[in-house]
């Protein structure tokens, strides 16, 4: 169900370039749920996206980047306890998203990787700012709800 929530939230905001709730939700999930469950959520989300959009150079990076996000958040749990640290982390993730997705292009050639990354900087800025603001606005309430659910259902 969590992976479905990721897919639906992504598709609902698809008309806004690089504004998405996937980062927010995966971060919140990783703060409250077990690591293995969060990894499965990220992998299932990536698999569904591959079914919806087909296979491309982005496909392996989706599996890697979303799983990496979950793992990093899981490690940083002691630091990510409130809205400001989470918003800063989420914003930095949004800013670095394009660089992470440029890795396959860097493997093709340095010039291709640089061109891909530079072309995406305006979108990375939007992504970073949107991630920061969404986390800042939504964190406290959603965090409270998930904390209750996680403790009630031993998630």
Secondary structure, 3 states (H helix, E strand, C coil): CHHHHHHHHHHHCCCCCCCCCHHHHHHHHHHHCCHHHHHHHHHHHHHHHHHHHCCCHHHHHHHHHHHHHHHHHHHCCCCCCCHHHHHHHHHHHHHHHHHHHCHHHHHHCHHHHHHHHHHHHHHHHHHHHHHHHHHHHHHHHHHHHHHHHHHHHCC
